[in-house]
């Protein structure tokens, strides 16, 4: 990457020309920055008990940064005729890894999607740091922090008022399913789909994943998913019920 191009970066101009070139100081700066940024995101993920935590995100940032530094070095050594092959390979590899890290839980919930995409974005931000695009990296990192730290409560509030939701339902007996369906309809709800969960076969419980739509205008206006589920919990034959979230 041409250093004159990087010097158009506001943070690089503030730090000085040394930060735009491939120097010992700039290499250490980029690596330390990547480790710090990865540690903050990793702490947030591990604090919420996600499988990918502190070390995983630090390694993701470091991988992207190192790949970009090496590509920049090769590009400089070949007088600008090099290609960012390592960075491209890392992005493709990250996409493959993140796809395989998404899975379905025993409750038929998609798990790991946010963490997987977060890892992929982290590597791309690491690449931005590695080539010396500090402003782009910091701006993208701030956006990532907002999404992971502050958007979940907002997302929960919106989802809690949506007209469609899914529940994980455990009944004491399969013969109670018809009674549950009857209660659902009386409340002004519509069942879109019912799927029996095979993971609980032999447990003594009848377990289902149920897609529900709110059809009553009164419920749409005054009741949240949480309040509806709390009402359904009071049924004698309901062993457990909870909303399914990704």
C-alpha positions as CSV (number, residue, x, y, z in Angstrom):
1,X,0.0,0.0,0.0
2,X,1.4,3.4,-1.0
3,X,2.3,5.4,2.1
4,X,1.2,8.6,0.4
5,X,-2.3,7.1,0.1
6,X,-2.3,6.1,3.8
7,X,-1.2,9.6,4.8
8,X,-4.6,10.8,3.7
9,X,-5.9,9.0,6.7
10,X,-6.5,11.7,9.5
11,X,-5.1,9.6,12.3
12,X,-2.0,8.7,10.3
13,X,-1.4,12.4,9.5
14,X,-1.8,13.2,13.2
15,X,0.7,10.5,14.2
16,X,3.2,11.3,11.5
17,X,4.7,9.7,8.4
18,X,6.3,6.9,10.4
19,X,2.8,5.4,11.1
20,X,2.0,5.2,7.4
21,X,5.2,3.4,6.4
22,X,6.2,-0.2,7.3
23,X,8.5,0.6,10.2
24,X,9.2,-1.1,13.5
25,X,7.2,1.5,15.3
26,X,4.2,1.3,13.0
27,X,4.2,-2.5,13.1
28,X,4.2,-2.6,16.9
29,X,1.5,0.1,17.0
30,X,-0.8,-1.8,14.6
31,X,-0.3,-5.1,16.5
32,X,-0.9,-3.6,19.9
33,X,-4.0,-1.7,18.7
34,X,-5.4,-4.9,17.2
35,X,-4.8,-6.8,20.5
36,X,-6.4,-4.1,22.5
37,X,-9.5,-3.8,20.3
38,X,-9.9,-7.5,20.2
39,X,-9.6,-7.8,24.0
40,X,-12.5,-5.3,24.5
41,X,-14.8,-7.1,22.0
42,X,-13.7,-10.5,23.4
43,X,-14.5,-9.3,27.0
44,X,-18.0,-8.3,25.9
45,X,-18.6,-11.7,24.3
46,X,-17.2,-13.8,27.1
47,X,-19.1,-11.6,29.7
48,X,-22.3,-12.8,27.9
49,X,-21.1,-16.4,28.0
50,X,-20.5,-16.8,24.3
51,X,-18.2,-19.6,23.1
52,X,-15.9,-17.1,21.4
53,X,-14.4,-14.9,24.0
54,X,-11.3,-12.9,24.9
55,X,-8.5,-14.9,23.2
56,X,-10.6,-15.8,20.2
57,X,-11.3,-12.2,19.3
58,X,-7.8,-11.1,20.0
59,X,-6.5,-13.8,17.7
60,X,-9.1,-12.7,15.0
61,X,-7.9,-9.1,15.1
62,X,-4.2,-10.2,15.2
63,X,-4.7,-12.5,12.2
64,X,-6.2,-9.8,10.0
65,X,-3.5,-7.3,11.1
66,X,-0.6,-9.6,10.5
67,X,-1.9,-10.7,7.1
68,X,-2.2,-7.0,6.0
69,X,1.2,-6.1,7.4
70,X,2.9,-8.9,5.5
71,X,0.9,-8.0,2.3
72,X,2.0,-4.4,2.7
73,X,5.6,-5.4,3.1
74,X,5.5,-7.6,0.0
75,X,3.7,-4.8,-1.9
76,X,6.4,-2.3,-0.9
77,X,9.2,-4.6,-1.7
78,X,7.8,-5.2,-5.2
79,X,7.4,-1.4,-5.8
80,X,3.6,-1.5,-5.6
81,X,3.1,-4.5,-7.9
82,X,2.2,-6.9,-5.2
83,X,-1.2,-8.2,-4.4
84,X,-3.0,-8.6,-1.0
85,X,-3.2,-12.4,-1.3
86,X,-2.8,-13.1,2.4
87,X,-5.6,-10.6,3.4
88,X,-7.9,-12.1,0.7
89,X,-7.2,-15.6,1.9
90,X,-7.8,-14.7,5.6
91,X,-11.2,-13.1,4.7
92,X,-12.2,-16.2,2.7
93,X,-11.0,-18.5,5.5
94,X,-12.9,-16.4,8.1
95,X,-16.1,-16.7,6.1
96,X,-15.7,-20.5,6.0
97,X,-14.9,-20.8,9.7
98,X,-17.9,-18.5,10.7
99,X,-20.3,-20.5,8.6
100,X,-19.3,-23.7,10.4
101,X,-19.5,-22.1,13.9
102,X,-23.3,-21.5,13.5
103,X,-25.4,-24.3,14.9
104,X,-28.8,-25.3,16.2
105,X,-29.3,-25.8,19.9
106,X,-31.5,-28.6,21.4
107,X,-34.3,-26.0,21.4
108,X,-34.0,-25.6,17.6
109,X,-32.6,-22.1,18.1
110,X,-29.8,-20.7,15.8
111,X,-26.8,-20.1,18.0
112,X,-23.5,-18.4,17.4
113,X,-24.6,-16.3,14.4
114,X,-23.8,-12.9,16.0
115,X,-20.5,-14.1,17.3
116,X,-19.6,-15.7,13.9
117,X,-20.3,-12.5,12.0
118,X,-18.5,-10.5,14.7
119,X,-15.4,-12.5,14.2
120,X,-15.5,-12.0,10.5
121,X,-15.9,-8.2,10.9
122,X,-13.1,-8.2,13.5
123,X,-10.7,-9.8,11.0
124,X,-11.6,-7.2,8.4
125,X,-11.0,-4.4,10.9
126,X,-7.7,-6.0,11.7
127,X,-6.8,-5.9,8.0
128,X,-7.7,-2.2,8.0
129,X,-5.3,-1.6,10.9
130,X,-2.6,-3.7,9.3
131,X,-2.5,-1.6,6.1
132,X,-2.5,1.6,8.2
133,X,-6.1,2.8,7.6
134,X,-6.5,3.8,11.3
135,X,-9.5,6.0,10.8
136,X,-11.5,3.4,8.9
137,X,-10.6,0.8,11.5
138,X,-11.6,2.9,14.5
139,X,-14.8,4.0,12.8
140,X,-15.8,0.5,11.9
141,X,-14.8,-0.7,15.4
142,X,-17.0,2.0,17.0
143,X,-19.9,0.7,14.9
144,X,-19.2,-2.8,15.9
145,X,-19.2,-1.8,19.6
146,X,-22.5,-0.1,19.2
147,X,-24.1,-3.1,17.6
148,X,-22.8,-5.5,20.3
149,X,-23.1,-3.4,23.4
150,X,-26.1,-1.1,22.9
151,X,-28.3,-2.5,20.1
152,X,-29.4,-5.7,22.0
153,X,-31.8,-3.9,24.4
154,X,-33.2,-1.9,21.5
155,X,-33.6,-5.1,19.4
156,X,-35.3,-6.9,22.4
157,X,-37.8,-4.0,22.7
158,X,-38.7,-4.1,19.0
159,X,-38.9,-7.9,19.0
160,X,-41.1,-7.9,22.1
161,X,-43.7,-5.9,20.2
162,X,-43.5,-7.7,16.8
163,X,-46.5,-9.6,15.5
164,X,-44.6,-12.9,15.1
165,X,-42.6,-14.9,17.6
166,X,-41.5,-18.5,18.3
167,X,-41.7,-20.3,21.6
168,X,-40.0,-23.4,23.0
169,X,-42.9,-25.3,24.7
170,X,-42.6,-28.3,27.1
171,X,-45.9,-30.0,28.0
172,X,-46.4,-32.6,30.7
173,X,-48.2,-34.8,28.2
174,X,-48.8,-34.9,24.4
175,X,-52.5,-35.1,25.0
176,X,-52.4,-31.5,26.4
177,X,-51.3,-30.1,23.0
178,X,-54.9,-29.7,21.8
179,X,-55.8,-27.9,25.0
180,X,-52.9,-25.5,24.5
181,X,-53.9,-24.8,20.9
182,X,-57.4,-24.0,22.0
183,X,-56.1,-21.5,24.7
184,X,-53.8,-19.9,22.1
185,X,-56.8,-19.3,19.7
186,X,-59.0,-17.9,22.5
187,X,-56.3,-15.4,23.4
188,X,-56.3,-14.0,19.9
189,X,-53.2,-15.8,18.7
190,X,-52.6,-17.9,15.5
191,X,-50.3,-20.9,15.3
192,X,-48.3,-20.8,12.1
193,X,-46.3,-23.9,12.6
194,X,-45.8,-26.7,15.2
195,X,-42.7,-28.9,15.2
196,X,-42.0,-31.6,17.8
197,X,-38.5,-31.5,19.1
198,X,-36.8,-34.9,18.7
199,X,-34.0,-34.0,21.1
200,X,-36.3,-34.6,24.1
201,X,-37.6,-38.0,23.0
202,X,-37.6,-40.4,26.1
203,X,-37.5,-37.5,28.6
204,X,-41.1,-37.9,29.6
205,X,-42.0,-34.5,28.2
206,X,-43.6,-33.5,25.0
207,X,-41.5,-30.7,23.6
208,X,-42.4,-28.4,20.6
209,X,-41.1,-25.4,18.7
210,X,-44.1,-23.3,17.9
211,X,-44.4,-20.3,15.5
212,X,-47.1,-17.8,16.7
213,X,-48.7,-14.7,15.1
214,X,-50.6,-12.1,17.1
215,X,-53.9,-11.7,15.4
216,X,-55.9,-9.8,18.0
217,X,-55.7,-6.0,17.7
218,X,-56.0,-5.7,21.5
219,X,-52.9,-7.9,22.0
220,X,-51.0,-6.0,19.3
221,X,-51.6,-2.7,21.1
222,X,-51.3,-3.6,24.7
223,X,-49.4,-6.8,25.2
224,X,-45.8,-7.8,24.7
225,X,-44.4,-11.3,24.0
226,X,-43.2,-11.5,27.6
227,X,-46.7,-10.8,29.0
228,X,-48.3,-13.3,26.7
229,X,-45.8,-16.0,27.7
230,X,-46.2,-15.2,31.4
231,X,-50.0,-15.9,30.9
232,X,-49.3,-19.2,29.2
233,X,-47.0,-20.3,32.0
234,X,-49.9,-20.3,34.4
235,X,-51.5,-23.3,32.5
236,X,-51.2,-26.4,34.7
237,X,-50.0,-28.7,31.9
238,X,-47.3,-26.3,30.7
239,X,-44.0,-27.5,32.3
240,X,-41.9,-24.8,30.7
241,X,-42.3,-22.2,27.9
242,X,-39.9,-19.5,26.7
243,X,-39.4,-17.3,23.6
244,X,-36.8,-18.5,21.2
245,X,-34.2,-15.9,20.1
246,X,-31.2,-16.1,17.8
